[in-house]
Amino acid sequence: MAIIAHLKYPIAQPFSGGLEMHTHFLASALRARGHQVTLFASEGSQADLGLVAVCAPTGSTFDEASSARIDLLEAHAYDRIMDAVAKGGFDIVHNNSLHPLPLLRAREVAAPMVTALHTPPFEPFVQGVVARAHDMTFAAVSKSLAEEWCAVLPRPLVIGNGIDLEAFAFNAQPAGPPHAIWTGRIVPEKGPHLAIDAARAAGLPLVFAGPQSDPAYWDSMIAPRLGADVTYLGHLSHADLARRVGEAHVTLCSPRWEEPFGLVVAESLACGTPVAAFGRGAIPDILDASCGVLARADDVADLGRAVSEAVGLERLACRRRAEHLFDANVMTDRYETLYRAEMRHAAPTVLHARALGEA
């Protein structure tokens, strides 16, 4: 099978975000189950995932000139990927690209394609989705995200993301003096500056970790807030991240957009660390009263209240919630079931096309 990744960041640790982690786990799990997986991704991705590296990571930029250059690079790269997929003799294609071109060229490929929806609708990805809305299977990573796509897609499936529950092991007791943690990409839409303010309002020191993906945002909104009670840990490895999350007394989640899934929340619960979060996107579907406290969106004072209340929640209940909702093996089972259904459905069409070609 072929997995088409997005090209902005390598599919390797330390992960730049949830999509990279998801793609990495899926490719690894499918290979461990005996599937022959080819991963089309950017340079620097993990080689033993069946990697075909198609270009340098394109990254994210914040100026129009660079964005136009990256758009052109990605278009050429996805053209090369689709050329290879069309000639590759694959049985199934899993599309994680968030780019319209694989969708627009999917009819050139004999194998069926499944496209996972990891973000709310955005242009130009929507153009590709609309083009294939009635003859391709789409799977959203949460119920709330599926609802956001309903204006474009008739009925997207929902296959919730999972995490490696062994990698994010349960920690029955936090470590050290009471403190909070925030993790993720350090960008405006993730709202770490609001998490800093909320932790201070609750009187808890905060440690935070993640890639500095927007230098201007860091300089204007994060650096001035650093102090003795706010510590940046850097961009941590998977193992170090899991350890730090498990040591914390509470995790803050402060999205300023409709969070499509909330991987940070799932990881925290797996470690036994309760969560205080803005009630956006998929997060209200994840947290219940046993494992987290919701706050009004963008309300720092209310998030501070949520932090104070969440600290006292039972850690074992958090872990049980994660085991119930986020077992990555269950996610992989569901994708395998979908792949088999797609291949069975496609088989008569492929045989008919071959017969026409031989006539």
Secondary structure as a PSIPRED ss2 file (coil, helix, strand):
# PSIPRED VFORMAT (PSIPRED V4.0)

   1 M C   1.000  0.000  0.000
   2 A E   0.000  0.000  1.000
   3 I E   0.000  0.000  1.000
   4 I E   0.000  0.000  1.000
   5 A C   1.000  0.000  0.000
   6 H C   1.000  0.000  0.000
   7 L C   1.000  0.000  0.000
   8 K C   1.000  0.000  0.000
   9 Y C   1.000  0.000  0.000
  10 P C   1.000  0.000  0.000
  11 I C   1.000  0.000  0.000
  12 A C   1.000  0.000  0.000
  13 Q C   1.000  0.000  0.000
  14 P C   1.000  0.000  0.000
  15 F C   1.000  0.000  0.000
  16 S C   1.000  0.000  0.000
  17 G C   1.000  0.000  0.000
  18 G H   0.000  1.000  0.000
  19 L H   0.000  1.000  0.000
  20 E H   0.000  1.000  0.000
  21 M H   0.000  1.000  0.000
  22 H H   0.000  1.000  0.000
  23 T H   0.000  1.000  0.000
  24 H H   0.000  1.000  0.000
  25 F H   0.000  1.000  0.000
  26 L H   0.000  1.000  0.000
  27 A H   0.000  1.000  0.000
  28 S H   0.000  1.000  0.000
  29 A H   0.000  1.000  0.000
  30 L H   0.000  1.000  0.000
  31 R H   0.000  1.000  0.000
  32 A H   0.000  1.000  0.000
  33 R C   1.000  0.000  0.000
  34 G C   1.000  0.000  0.000
  35 H C   1.000  0.000  0.000
  36 Q C   1.000  0.000  0.000
  37 V C   1.000  0.000  0.000
  38 T E   0.000  0.000  1.000
  39 L E   0.000  0.000  1.000
  40 F E   0.000  0.000  1.000
  41 A E   0.000  0.000  1.000
  42 S C   1.000  0.000  0.000
  43 E C   1.000  0.000  0.000
  44 G C   1.000  0.000  0.000
  45 S C   1.000  0.000  0.000
  46 Q C   1.000  0.000  0.000
  47 A H   0.000  1.000  0.000
  48 D H   0.000  1.000  0.000
  49 L H   0.000  1.000  0.000
  50 G C   1.000  0.000  0.000
  51 L E   0.000  0.000  1.000
  52 V E   0.000  0.000  1.000
  53 A E   0.000  0.000  1.000
  54 V C   1.000  0.000  0.000
  55 C C   1.000  0.000  0.000
  56 A C   1.000  0.000  0.000
  57 P C   1.000  0.000  0.000
  58 T C   1.000  0.000  0.000
  59 G C   1.000  0.000  0.000
  60 S C   1.000  0.000  0.000
  61 T C   1.000  0.000  0.000
  62 F C   1.000  0.000  0.000
  63 D C   1.000  0.000  0.000
  64 E H   0.000  1.000  0.000
  65 A H   0.000  1.000  0.000
  66 S H   0.000  1.000  0.000
  67 S H   0.000  1.000  0.000
  68 A H   0.000  1.000  0.000
  69 R H   0.000  1.000  0.000
  70 I H   0.000  1.000  0.000
  71 D H   0.000  1.000  0.000
  72 L H   0.000  1.000  0.000
  73 L H   0.000  1.000  0.000
  74 E H   0.000  1.000  0.000
  75 A H   0.000  1.000  0.000
  76 H H   0.000  1.000  0.000
  77 A H   0.000  1.000  0.000
  78 Y H   0.000  1.000  0.000
  79 D H   0.000  1.000  0.000
  80 R H   0.000  1.000  0.000
  81 I H   0.000  1.000  0.000
  82 M H   0.000  1.000  0.000
  83 D H   0.000  1.000  0.000
  84 A H   0.000  1.000  0.000
  85 V H   0.000  1.000  0.000
  86 A H   0.000  1.000  0.000
  87 K H   0.000  1.000  0.000
  88 G C   1.000  0.000  0.000
  89 G C   1.000  0.000  0.000
  90 F C   1.000  0.000  0.000
  91 D C   1.000  0.000  0.000
  92 I C   1.000  0.000  0.000
  93 V E   0.000  0.000  1.000
  94 H E   0.000  0.000  1.000
  95 N E   0.000  0.000  1.000
  96 N C   1.000  0.000  0.000
  97 S C   1.000  0.000  0.000
  98 L C   1.000  0.000  0.000
  99 H C   1.000  0.000  0.000
 100 P H   0.000  1.000  0.000
 101 L H   0.000  1.000  0.000
 102 P H   0.000  1.000  0.000
 103 L H   0.000  1.000  0.000
 104 L H   0.000  1.000  0.000
 105 R C   1.000  0.000  0.000
 106 A H   0.000  1.000  0.000
 107 R H   0.000  1.000  0.000
 108 E H   0.000  1.000  0.000
 109 V C   1.000  0.000  0.000
 110 A C   1.000  0.000  0.000
 111 A C   1.000  0.000  0.000
 112 P C   1.000  0.000  0.000
 113 M E   0.000  0.000  1.000
 114 V E   0.000  0.000  1.000
 115 T E   0.000  0.000  1.000
 116 A E   0.000  0.000  1.000
 117 L E   0.000  0.000  1.000
 118 H C   1.000  0.000  0.000
 119 T C   1.000  0.000  0.000
 120 P C   1.000  0.000  0.000
 121 P C   1.000  0.000  0.000
 122 F C   1.000  0.000  0.000
 123 E C   1.000  0.000  0.000
 124 P C   1.000  0.000  0.000
 125 F H   0.000  1.000  0.000
 126 V H   0.000  1.000  0.000
 127 Q H   0.000  1.000  0.000
 128 G H   0.000  1.000  0.000
 129 V H   0.000  1.000  0.000
 130 V H   0.000  1.000  0.000
 131 A H   0.000  1.000  0.000
 132 R C   1.000  0.000  0.000
 133 A C   1.000  0.000  0.000
 134 H C   1.000  0.000  0.000
 135 D C   1.000  0.000  0.000
 136 M C   1.000  0.000  0.000
 137 T E   0.000  0.000  1.000
 138 F E   0.000  0.000  1.000
 139 A E   0.000  0.000  1.000
 140 A E   0.000  0.000  1.000
 141 V C   1.000  0.000  0.000
 142 S C   1.000  0.000  0.000
 143 K H   0.000  1.000  0.000
 144 S H   0.000  1.000  0.000
 145 L H   0.000  1.000  0.000
 146 A H   0.000  1.000  0.000
 147 E H   0.000  1.000  0.000
 148 E H   0.000  1.000  0.000
 149 W H   0.000  1.000  0.000
 150 C C   1.000  0.000  0.000
 151 A C   1.000  0.000  0.000
 152 V C   1.000  0.000  0.000
 153 L C   1.000  0.000  0.000
 154 P C   1.000  0.000  0.000
 155 R C   1.000  0.000  0.000
 156 P C   1.000  0.000  0.000
 157 L E   0.000  0.000  1.000
 158 V E   0.000  0.000  1.000
 159 I C   1.000  0.000  0.000
 160 G C   1.000  0.000  0.000
 161 N C   1.000  0.000  0.000
 162 G C   1.000  0.000  0.000
 163 I E   0.000  0.000  1.000
 164 D C   1.000  0.000  0.000
 165 L C   1.000  0.000  0.000
 166 E C   1.000  0.000  0.000
 167 A C   1.000  0.000  0.000
 168 F C   1.000  0.000  0.000
 169 A C   1.000  0.000  0.000
 170 F C   1.000  0.000  0.000
 171 N C   1.000  0.000  0.000
 172 A C   1.000  0.000  0.000
 173 Q C   1.000  0.000  0.000
 174 P C   1.000  0.000  0.000
 175 A C   1.000  0.000  0.000
 176 G C   1.000  0.000  0.000
 177 P C   1.000  0.000  0.000
 178 P C   1.000  0.000  0.000
 179 H C   1.000  0.000  0.000
 180 A E   0.000  0.000  1.000
 181 I E   0.000  0.000  1.000
 182 W E   0.000  0.000  1.000
 183 T E   0.000  0.000  1.000
 184 G C   1.000  0.000  0.000
 185 R C   1.000  0.000  0.000
 186 I C   1.000  0.000  0.000
 187 V C   1.000  0.000  0.000
 188 P H   0.000  1.000  0.000
 189 E H   0.000  1.000  0.000
 190 K H   0.000  1.000  0.000
 191 G C   1.000  0.000  0.000
 192 P H   0.000  1.000  0.000
 193 H H   0.000  1.000  0.000
 194 L H   0.000  1.000  0.000
 195 A H   0.000  1.000  0.000
 196 I H   0.000  1.000  0.000
 197 D H   0.000  1.000  0.000
 198 A H   0.000  1.000  0.000
 199 A H   0.000  1.000  0.000
 200 R H   0.000  1.000  0.000
 201 A H   0.000  1.000  0.000
 202 A H   0.000  1.000  0.000
 203 G C   1.000  0.000  0.000
 204 L C   1.000  0.000  0.000
 205 P C   1.000  0.000  0.000
 206 L E   0.000  0.000  1.000
 207 V E   0.000  0.000  1.000
 208 F E   0.000  0.000  1.000
 209 A E   0.000  0.000  1.000
 210 G C   1.000  0.000  0.000
 211 P C   1.000  0.000  0.000
 212 Q C   1.000  0.000  0.000
 213 S C   1.000  0.000  0.000
 214 D C   1.000  0.000  0.000
 215 P H   0.000  1.000  0.000
 216 A H   0.000  1.000  0.000
 217 Y H   0.000  1.000  0.000
 218 W H   0.000  1.000  0.000
 219 D H   0.000  1.000  0.000
 220 S H   0.000  1.000  0.000
 221 M H   0.000  1.000  0.000
 222 I H   0.000  1.000  0.000
 223 A H   0.000  1.000  0.000
 224 P H   0.000  1.000  0.000
 225 R H   0.000  1.000  0.000
 226 L C   1.000  0.000  0.000
 227 G E   0.000  0.000  1.000
 228 A C   1.000  0.000  0.000
 229 D C   1.000  0.000  0.000
 230 V E   0.000  0.000  1.000
 231 T E   0.000  0.000  1.000
 232 Y E   0.000  0.000  1.000
 233 L C   1.000  0.000  0.000
 234 G C   1.000  0.000  0.000
 235 H C   1.000  0.000  0.000
 236 L C   1.000  0.000  0.000
 237 S C   1.000  0.000  0.000
 238 H H   0.000  1.000  0.000
 239 A H   0.000  1.000  0.000
 240 D H   0.000  1.000  0.000
 241 L H   0.000  1.000  0.000
 242 A H   0.000  1.000  0.000
 243 R H   0.000  1.000  0.000
 244 R H   0.000  1.000  0.000
 245 V H   0.000  1.000  0.000
 246 G H   0.000  1.000  0.000
 247 E H   0.000  1.000  0.000
 248 A C   1.000  0.000  0.000
 249 H C   1.000  0.000  0.000
 250 V E   0.000  0.000  1.000
 251 T E   0.000  0.000  1.000
 252 L E   0.000  0.000  1.000
 253 C E   0.000  0.000  1.000
 254 S C   1.000  0.000  0.000
 255 P C   1.000  0.000  0.000
 256 R C   1.000  0.000  0.000
 257 W C   1.000  0.000  0.000
 258 E C   1.000  0.000  0.000
 259 E C   1.000  0.000  0.000
 260 P C   1.000  0.000  0.000
 261 F C   1.000  0.000  0.000
 262 G C   1.000  0.000  0.000
 263 L H   0.000  1.000  0.000
 264 V H   0.000  1.000  0.000
 265 V H   0.000  1.000  0.000
 266 A H   0.000  1.000  0.000
 267 E H   0.000  1.000  0.000
 268 S H   0.000  1.000  0.000
 269 L H   0.000  1.000  0.000
 270 A H   0.000  1.000  0.000
 271 C H   0.000  1.000  0.000
 272 G C   1.000  0.000  0.000
 273 T C   1.000  0.000  0.000
 274 P C   1.000  0.000  0.000
 275 V E   0.000  0.000  1.000
 276 A E   0.000  0.000  1.000
 277 A E   0.000  0.000  1.000
 278 F E   0.000  0.000  1.000
 279 G C   1.000  0.000  0.000
 280 R C   1.000  0.000  0.000
 281 G C   1.000  0.000  0.000
 282 A C   1.000  0.000  0.000
 283 I H   0.000  1.000  0.000
 284 P H   0.000  1.000  0.000
 285 D H   0.000  1.000  0.000
 286 I H   0.000  1.000  0.000
 287 L C   1.000  0.000  0.000
 288 D C   1.000  0.000  0.000
 289 A C   1.000  0.000  0.000
 290 S C   1.000  0.000  0.000
 291 C C   1.000  0.000  0.000
 292 G E   0.000  0.000  1.000
 293 V E   0.000  0.000  1.000
 294 L E   0.000  0.000  1.000
 295 A E   0.000  0.000  1.000
 296 R C   1.000  0.000  0.000
 297 A C   1.000  0.000  0.000
 298 D C   1.000  0.000  0.000
 299 D C   1.000  0.000  0.000
 300 V H   0.000  1.000  0.000
 301 A H   0.000  1.000  0.000
 302 D H   0.000  1.000  0.000
 303 L H   0.000  1.000  0.000
 304 G H   0.000  1.000  0.000
 305 R H   0.000  1.000  0.000
 306 A H   0.000  1.000  0.000
 307 V H   0.000  1.000  0.000
 308 S H   0.000  1.000  0.000
 309 E H   0.000  1.000  0.000
 310 A H   0.000  1.000  0.000
 311 V C   1.000  0.000  0.000
 312 G C   1.000  0.000  0.000
 313 L C   1.000  0.000  0.000
 314 E C   1.000  0.000  0.000
 315 R H   0.000  1.000  0.000
 316 L H   0.000  1.000  0.000
 317 A H   0.000  1.000  0.000
 318 C H   0.000  1.000  0.000
 319 R H   0.000  1.000  0.000
 320 R H   0.000  1.000  0.000
 321 R H   0.000  1.000  0.000
 322 A H   0.000  1.000  0.000
 323 E H   0.000  1.000  0.000
 324 H H   0.000  1.000  0.000
 325 L H   0.000  1.000  0.000
 326 F C   1.000  0.000  0.000
 327 D E   0.000  0.000  1.000
 328 A H   0.000  1.000  0.000
 329 N H   0.000  1.000  0.000
 330 V H   0.000  1.000  0.000
 331 M H   0.000  1.000  0.000
 332 T H   0.000  1.000  0.000
 333 D H   0.000  1.000  0.000
 334 R H   0.000  1.000  0.000
 335 Y H   0.000  1.000  0.000
 336 E H   0.000  1.000  0.000
 337 T H   0.000  1.000  0.000
 338 L H   0.000  1.000  0.000
 339 Y H   0.000  1.000  0.000
 340 R H   0.000  1.000  0.000
 341 A H   0.000  1.000  0.000
 342 E H   0.000  1.000  0.000
 343 M H   0.000  1.000  0.000
 344 R H   0.000  1.000  0.000
 345 H H   0.000  1.000  0.000
 346 A H   0.000  1.000  0.000
 347 A H   0.000  1.000  0.000
 348 P H   0.000  1.000  0.000
 349 T H   0.000  1.000  0.000
 350 V H   0.000  1.000  0.000
 351 L H   0.000  1.000  0.000
 352 H H   0.000  1.000  0.000
 353 A H   0.000  1.000  0.000
 354 R H   0.000  1.000  0.000
 355 A H   0.000  1.000  0.000
 356 L H   0.000  1.000  0.000
 357 G H   0.000  1.000  0.000
 358 E H   0.000  1.000  0.000
 359 A C   1.000  0.000  0.000
